[in-house]
Amino acid sequence: MKVSTITLGCKVNQYETQAMLNQLLQGGFSSCQADQSPDIILLNSCTVTSASDHKVRQTLRKSRRAHPHAVIVLTGCMPQAFPELARDLTDADIVLGNTNRSSLLPHILQYLSTRQRIIDIVPHDAKESFESMAVENFYERTRAFIKIQDGCNRFCSFCIIPYARGRVRSKPLEDITDEVTQLAQKGYREIVLTGINLSAYGQDTGLHLCDAVEAVCAVNGIERVRLGSLEPEQLSRDVIDRLAKQPKLCPQFHLSLQSGCDDTLKRMNRHYTTEEYRTIVQNLRAAFENAAITTDIMVGFPGETEEEFSQSLAFAEEIAFARVHVFAYSRRPGTKACDEPNQIPKKVKEARSKQMLRVTNETKQAFLKAQQGTVQAVLAEREIKPGIYEGYTANYTPVQFCCGQNPCGALVQVQITTAEEDHCCGEAVSIITPAKL
């Protein structure tokens, strides 16, 4: 029987989808695309905003219309956080949460035998351990995402994720090393470490994120190690100095900001000030040459005044981010902020989004232009047209370059010549390492 997958949400979800697919492949199923008449459709959901829930419902309806006889499995954050809402989504034949993915295969086999709807959502336990899972192949051919941490203890006032993901749990170091070693043997050159709150890795086991970085960097065959989104307050000077000793660690740091105004940050229940954030960025730039600092910025949080927004705008311009994900606050039932007074009108949020995008696009352009004239190692990923290839530098600058041979999967020295709106262009100077994939 054939299985197709749909992943909504973050890189952690993508990893988990791949792990669940591997479970089914080992159980005798085969993988297929959505347009190849799947017998099983696995939908791994996101619930970070109300819009995410709408997309889950929309995707379920679309999948059911397109494949009326397929077995549809709904899993992930949405049913875990809102089990009663998920129960009402009758287009799903099997509904699972985040805590019992190991039961996916037996539940599918049971449903195929009985054709009786299955709903199995197990609440998080404060003492639960990290869920054992591993991925030997990933959807990208040059980099692999590895989930090493789950859960969050922060309870930001706008976020439902602690309810969907439970408390902080960390993957054992030996399991990380084993998984990365297998990926290196299959030819993957770059590993991206991900988690729901990646900075919290090891809080439950007496370890630290630095321990995981060092373990992955030590694996032969891995040439780059990249970090997913980080909470900034964990990055003390000592931590940054320790990370900087790893030459394989990419100088790109996605530090979640959310707001550049201290009063707004307090209402968000974020655990840092703009001054602390500024110092962390300065320390990272001092420790890592040509570092890219990227972030998320929310506009229109409840109670955000024009003055608070102006402070956030000025801070974003000052930090000069390489890239920013700008988004307007969306009410998320079940969170403290949803019931706060002084909700910001939609038109105001839209206007503030445009202003923030304008400023952060300018800083992005400045960063791209700063790459001109440099020679960067680019991990080549794909051919976009004859003789023109695309890949990423260590600081995750997208580069399109010409090359006389197919370098996909190889590290290529590229002379950066120009900066476009969203990428840089250049010419291959030499191939550093041969393609493995």
C-alpha positions as CSV (number, residue, x, y, z in Angstrom):
1,M,0.0,0.0,0.0
2,K,1.1,3.5,-0.8
3,V,1.6,6.4,1.7
4,S,1.8,10.1,1.0
5,T,2.7,12.7,3.6
6,I,1.7,16.3,4.2
7,T,3.7,18.4,6.7
8,L,2.4,21.7,8.1
9,G,4.6,23.8,10.2
10,C,8.2,23.8,11.4
11,K,11.4,21.8,10.7
12,V,10.7,19.7,13.7
13,N,7.5,18.6,12.1
14,Q,9.3,17.8,8.9
15,Y,11.7,15.6,10.8
16,E,8.9,13.8,12.6
17,T,7.0,13.2,9.4
18,Q,10.1,11.6,7.9
19,A,10.5,9.4,11.0
20,M,6.9,8.3,10.8
21,L,7.2,7.6,7.1
22,N,10.3,5.5,7.9
23,Q,8.2,3.5,10.4
24,L,5.6,2.8,7.7
25,L,8.2,1.9,5.1
26,Q,9.7,-0.6,7.5
27,G,6.2,-2.0,8.0
28,G,5.9,-2.8,4.3
29,F,4.3,0.3,2.9
30,S,5.7,2.3,0.0
31,S,6.0,6.0,-0.4
32,C,4.3,8.0,-3.1
33,Q,3.3,11.6,-4.0
34,A,-0.2,13.0,-3.4
35,D,-1.1,12.7,-7.0
36,Q,-0.3,9.0,-7.2
37,S,-3.4,7.6,-5.6
38,P,-2.2,7.0,-2.1
39,D,-3.9,4.5,0.1
40,I,-2.7,6.2,3.3
41,I,-2.4,10.0,3.8
42,L,-0.4,11.2,6.8
43,L,-1.1,14.8,7.8
44,N,1.3,16.1,10.4
45,S,-0.3,19.3,11.8
46,C,0.7,22.7,13.2
47,T,-1.3,24.7,15.7
48,V,0.9,27.8,16.3
49,T,-1.8,30.2,15.2
50,S,-5.6,30.0,14.5
51,A,-4.7,30.3,10.9
52,S,-2.7,27.0,11.3
53,D,-5.8,25.3,12.5
54,H,-7.8,26.6,9.5
55,K,-5.1,25.2,7.2
56,V,-5.4,21.8,8.9
57,R,-9.2,21.7,8.3
58,Q,-8.8,22.9,4.8
59,T,-6.1,20.4,4.0
60,L,-8.2,17.5,5.5
61,R,-11.2,18.5,3.3
62,K,-9.1,18.8,0.2
63,S,-7.4,15.4,0.8
64,R,-10.8,13.7,1.4
65,R,-12.3,15.2,-1.8
66,A,-9.2,14.2,-3.8
67,H,-8.9,10.7,-2.3
68,P,-12.3,9.6,-0.9
69,H,-11.2,6.0,-0.2
70,A,-7.8,6.7,1.3
71,V,-7.1,6.3,5.1
72,I,-6.4,9.7,6.4
73,V,-4.2,10.0,9.6
74,L,-4.2,13.4,11.5
75,T,-1.4,13.7,13.9
76,G,0.9,16.4,15.4
77,C,0.4,19.6,17.5
78,M,-3.2,20.4,16.6
79,P,-4.8,17.3,18.0
80,Q,-2.4,17.3,21.0
81,A,-3.3,20.9,22.0
82,F,-7.0,20.7,21.1
83,P,-8.2,17.1,21.3
84,E,-11.9,17.9,21.3
85,L,-11.6,20.1,18.1
86,A,-9.6,17.3,16.4
87,R,-12.2,14.7,17.4
88,D,-14.7,16.7,15.4
89,L,-12.6,16.6,12.2
90,T,-14.4,13.6,10.8
91,D,-12.5,13.6,7.5
92,A,-9.6,12.0,9.6
93,D,-10.0,8.3,10.1
94,I,-7.2,8.1,12.7
95,V,-6.3,10.9,15.1
96,L,-3.1,10.8,17.1
97,G,-1.2,13.4,19.1
98,N,2.5,14.0,19.6
99,T,3.0,11.6,22.5
100,N,2.3,8.2,20.8
101,R,3.6,8.2,17.3
102,S,5.0,4.7,17.9
103,S,1.4,3.5,17.7
104,L,1.0,4.8,14.1
105,L,1.6,1.6,12.3
106,P,-0.5,-0.7,14.6
107,H,-3.4,1.8,14.4
108,I,-3.3,1.9,10.6
109,L,-3.3,-1.9,10.5
110,Q,-6.2,-2.0,13.0
111,Y,-8.2,0.5,11.0
112,L,-7.6,-1.4,7.7
113,S,-8.9,-4.5,9.5
114,T,-12.0,-3.0,11.2
115,R,-12.7,0.3,9.4
116,Q,-13.6,1.7,12.8
117,R,-12.4,5.3,13.5
118,I,-9.5,5.6,15.9
119,I,-8.9,8.5,18.2
120,D,-5.8,8.1,20.5
121,I,-4.5,11.3,22.0
122,V,-2.4,10.8,25.1
123,P,-1.8,13.8,27.4
124,H,1.8,14.9,28.0
125,D,3.4,13.7,31.2
126,A,5.7,16.0,33.1
127,K,8.2,13.1,33.5
128,E,8.1,11.8,30.0
129,S,11.4,11.2,28.2
130,F,12.6,12.1,24.8
131,E,10.8,10.1,22.1
132,S,13.2,7.7,20.4
133,M,13.2,8.3,16.7
134,A,15.8,8.4,13.9
135,V,15.9,9.4,10.3
136,E,18.4,7.8,7.9
137,N,17.3,9.7,4.8
138,F,15.9,13.2,4.5
139,Y,13.9,15.1,1.9
140,E,16.9,17.3,1.0
141,R,19.9,15.8,-0.6
142,T,22.6,18.0,0.9
143,R,21.5,18.7,4.4
144,A,19.6,16.8,7.1
145,F,17.5,18.2,9.9
146,I,18.0,16.4,13.2
147,K,15.6,16.8,16.1
148,I,17.5,16.8,19.3
149,Q,15.1,18.5,21.7
150,D,11.4,18.7,22.3
151,G,9.1,20.7,24.6
152,C,9.2,24.1,26.2
153,N,9.0,25.4,29.7
154,R,8.8,29.1,28.8
155,F,5.0,29.8,28.4
156,C,5.2,33.0,26.4
157,S,1.9,34.7,26.7
158,F,1.1,34.3,22.9
159,C,2.2,30.7,22.5
160,I,0.3,27.4,22.7
161,I,3.3,25.2,22.0
162,P,4.0,24.2,25.6
163,Y,0.6,22.6,25.7
164,A,1.1,20.9,22.3
165,R,4.7,19.7,23.1
166,G,5.0,19.3,26.8
167,R,8.1,20.0,28.9
168,V,11.7,20.1,27.9
169,R,13.2,16.8,26.8
170,S,16.5,16.1,25.2
171,K,17.9,13.4,23.0
172,P,20.8,11.4,24.5
173,L,24.2,12.3,23.0
174,E,24.9,8.8,21.9
175,D,21.7,8.6,19.9
176,I,22.6,11.9,18.3
177,T,26.0,10.6,17.3
178,D,24.6,7.4,16.0
179,E,22.0,9.1,13.8
180,V,24.5,11.7,12.4
181,T,27.0,9.0,11.7
182,Q,24.5,7.1,9.6
183,L,23.6,10.2,7.7
184,A,27.3,11.0,7.1
185,Q,27.7,7.5,5.7
186,K,24.9,8.2,3.3
187,G,26.6,11.3,2.0
188,Y,25.0,14.2,3.9
189,R,27.5,17.0,4.4
190,E,25.5,19.4,6.5
191,I,23.5,18.8,9.7
192,V,20.9,21.2,11.1
193,L,20.1,20.7,14.8
194,T,16.5,21.5,15.5
195,G,14.1,21.5,18.5
196,I,11.0,23.2,19.9
197,N,13.3,25.2,22.2
198,L,16.7,24.2,21.0
199,S,18.5,26.5,23.5
200,A,17.1,24.4,26.3
201,Y,18.8,21.2,25.1
202,G,20.2,19.3,28.1
203,Q,18.3,21.2,30.8
204,D,16.7,17.9,31.8
205,T,19.8,15.8,31.6
206,G,22.6,18.0,33.0
207,L,24.0,18.7,29.5
208,H,24.1,21.8,27.3
209,L,23.5,22.6,23.7
210,C,27.3,23.0,23.3
211,D,27.7,19.3,24.1
212,A,25.4,18.3,21.2
213,V,27.2,20.7,18.8
214,E,30.6,19.3,19.8
215,A,29.3,15.7,19.4
216,V,28.0,16.3,15.9
217,C,31.1,18.3,14.8
218,A,33.2,15.3,15.8
219,V,31.5,13.0,13.3
220,N,33.7,12.2,10.3
221,G,32.2,13.2,6.9
222,I,30.0,16.0,8.4
223,E,31.5,19.3,7.2
224,R,28.9,21.8,8.4
225,V,26.7,22.0,11.5
226,R,23.9,24.6,11.6
227,L,21.7,25.6,14.5
228,G,17.9,26.1,14.2
229,S,16.0,28.8,16.0
230,L,17.5,29.8,19.3
231,E,16.1,31.7,22.4
232,P,18.7,34.4,22.9
233,E,19.1,34.5,26.6
234,Q,20.8,31.2,26.7
235,L,23.8,32.6,24.7
236,S,26.1,33.8,27.4
237,R,29.6,35.0,26.5
238,D,31.1,31.7,27.8
239,V,28.6,29.7,25.6
240,I,29.5,31.8,22.5
241,D,33.2,31.3,23.1
242,R,32.7,27.6,23.4
243,L,30.7,27.4,20.2
244,A,33.3,29.5,18.4
245,K,35.9,26.8,18.9
246,Q,34.0,24.5,16.5
247,P,35.1,25.3,13.0
248,K,32.3,23.3,11.4
249,L,29.6,25.4,13.2
250,C,28.0,27.7,10.6
251,P,28.1,31.4,11.5
252,Q,24.3,31.9,11.1
253,F,22.2,32.4,14.2
254,H,18.4,32.7,14.2
255,L,17.7,34.5,17.5
256,S,14.1,34.9,18.1
257,L,13.4,38.5,19.0
258,Q,9.6,39.0,18.7
259,S,9.8,42.7,19.6
260,G,12.4,45.4,19.9
261,C,10.5,47.1,22.8
262,D,11.1,46.1,26.4
263,D,7.6,46.9,27.5
264,T,6.2,44.6,24.8
265,L,8.7,41.9,25.7
266,K,7.5,41.9,29.3
267,R,3.8,41.5,28.2
268,M,4.9,38.6,25.9
269,N,6.7,37.0,28.9
270,R,9.9,36.9,27.0
271,H,13.0,36.4,29.3
272,Y,15.4,39.1,28.0
273,T,15.7,42.8,27.4
274,T,16.7,44.6,24.2
275,E,20.0,45.5,25.9
276,E,20.7,41.8,26.6
277,Y,19.8,40.9,23.1
278,R,22.1,43.7,21.7
279,T,25.0,42.4,23.7
280,I,24.5,38.8,22.5
281,V,24.5,39.9,18.9
282,Q,27.7,41.9,19.5
283,N,29.4,38.9,21.1
284,L,28.3,36.6,18.2
285,R,29.6,39.0,15.6
286,A,32.9,39.4,17.5
287,A,33.3,35.6,17.8
288,F,32.1,34.6,14.3
289,E,33.4,36.3,11.1
290,N,30.8,37.5,8.7
291,A,28.0,36.1,10.9
292,A,24.4,36.3,9.7
293,I,21.9,37.2,12.5
294,T,18.3,36.4,11.5
295,T,15.1,36.6,13.5
296,D,11.3,36.7,13.9
297,I,9.5,40.0,14.7
298,M,5.9,40.2,15.6
299,V,3.9,43.4,15.1
300,G,0.5,44.4,16.6
301,F,0.9,42.5,19.9
302,P,-2.0,43.4,22.3
303,G,-1.3,46.8,23.8
304,E,1.5,47.7,21.4
305,T,1.4,51.5,21.1
306,E,2.8,53.6,18.3
307,E,5.7,54.4,20.5
308,E,6.4,50.8,21.3
309,F,6.2,49.9,17.6
310,S,8.6,52.8,16.8
311,Q,11.1,51.4,19.3
312,S,10.8,47.9,17.8
313,L,11.3,49.3,14.3
314,A,14.3,51.3,15.4
315,F,15.8,48.3,17.2
316,A,15.4,46.1,14.1
317,E,17.2,48.7,12.0
318,E,20.0,49.1,14.5
319,I,20.7,45.3,14.8
320,A,20.7,45.1,10.9
321,F,19.4,41.6,10.6
322,A,20.4,39.5,7.5
323,R,16.8,38.2,7.3
324,V,13.7,38.7,9.2
325,H,10.4,36.9,9.3
326,V,7.8,39.6,10.0
327,F,4.4,38.6,11.0
328,A,1.3,40.2,12.6
329,Y,0.0,38.9,16.0
330,S,-2.8,36.4,15.6
331,R,-5.0,35.5,18.5
332,R,-4.5,32.0,19.7
333,P,-7.3,30.6,21.9
334,G,-5.8,29.0,25.0
335,T,-3.1,31.6,25.5
336,K,-3.0,34.5,27.9
337,A,-2.6,37.1,25.2
338,C,-5.7,36.0,23.4
339,D,-7.9,37.5,26.3
340,E,-5.8,40.6,26.8
341,P,-7.4,44.0,26.3
342,N,-6.3,46.5,23.7
343,Q,-6.2,44.1,20.8
344,I,-4.7,45.9,17.7
345,P,-7.0,46.4,14.7
346,K,-6.2,44.4,11.6
347,K,-5.5,47.5,9.5
348,V,-3.0,48.8,12.0
349,K,-1.3,45.5,12.1
350,E,-1.1,45.4,8.3
351,A,0.4,48.9,8.2
352,R,3.0,48.0,10.8
353,S,3.9,44.9,9.0
354,K,4.6,46.9,5.8
355,Q,6.8,49.3,7.7
356,M,8.7,46.6,9.4
357,L,9.2,44.7,6.1
358,R,10.5,47.9,4.5
359,V,13.1,48.4,7.2
360,T,14.2,44.8,7.4
361,N,14.3,44.4,3.6
362,E,16.8,47.3,3.6
363,T,19.0,45.6,6.2
364,K,18.8,42.3,4.2
365,Q,19.9,44.1,1.1
366,A,22.8,45.7,3.0
367,F,23.9,42.2,4.2
368,L,23.8,40.7,0.8
369,K,25.8,43.6,-0.7
370,A,28.4,43.1,2.0
371,Q,29.0,39.6,0.6
372,Q,30.1,41.1,-2.8
373,G,33.8,40.6,-3.5
374,T,34.2,37.8,-1.1
375,V,35.0,34.2,-1.8
376,Q,32.6,31.8,0.0
377,A,32.3,28.1,0.3
378,V,28.9,27.2,-1.2
379,L,27.2,23.9,-0.7
380,A,25.7,23.3,-4.1
381,E,22.2,21.9,-4.0
382,R,20.5,22.1,-7.4
383,E,20.8,23.1,-11.0
384,I,18.3,25.9,-11.7
385,K,19.1,26.2,-15.4
386,P,21.9,24.9,-17.7
387,G,25.3,25.6,-16.1
388,I,23.8,27.7,-13.3
389,Y,23.6,26.2,-9.8
390,E,22.2,27.3,-6.5
391,G,23.4,26.7,-2.9
392,Y,24.1,28.3,0.4
393,T,27.2,29.7,2.1
394,A,28.0,28.9,5.7
395,N,26.1,32.0,6.8
396,Y,23.2,30.8,4.8
397,T,23.4,33.3,2.0
398,P,21.7,31.9,-1.1
399,V,24.1,32.0,-4.1
400,Q,23.5,31.3,-7.7
401,F,26.7,30.6,-9.6
402,C,28.0,29.3,-12.9
403,C,30.1,26.2,-13.0
404,G,31.6,24.1,-15.8
405,Q,30.6,20.8,-14.2
406,N,27.7,19.6,-12.1
407,P,28.8,20.3,-8.5
408,C,25.6,19.3,-6.7
409,G,26.4,17.9,-3.3
410,A,29.9,19.4,-3.3
411,L,31.4,22.4,-1.5
412,V,32.4,24.9,-4.1
413,Q,34.6,28.0,-3.7
414,V,32.5,30.8,-5.3
415,Q,33.6,34.4,-6.0
416,I,30.6,36.5,-5.1
417,T,30.1,39.2,-7.8
418,T,26.7,40.8,-7.3
419,A,23.8,41.0,-4.9
420,E,20.2,40.7,-6.1
421,E,17.0,41.1,-4.2
422,D,17.0,37.8,-2.4
423,H,20.3,36.2,-3.3
424,C,23.9,36.7,-4.5
425,C,25.4,35.7,-7.8
426,G,28.9,34.5,-8.5
427,E,31.3,32.3,-10.3
428,A,32.8,29.0,-9.2
429,V,36.6,29.2,-8.5
430,S,37.2,25.6,-7.5
431,I,35.5,22.6,-6.1
432,I,36.6,22.0,-2.5
433,T,35.1,18.5,-2.0
434,P,33.7,16.1,-4.6
435,A,30.0,15.4,-4.6
436,K,28.9,12.5,-2.5
437,L,25.3,12.3,-3.4
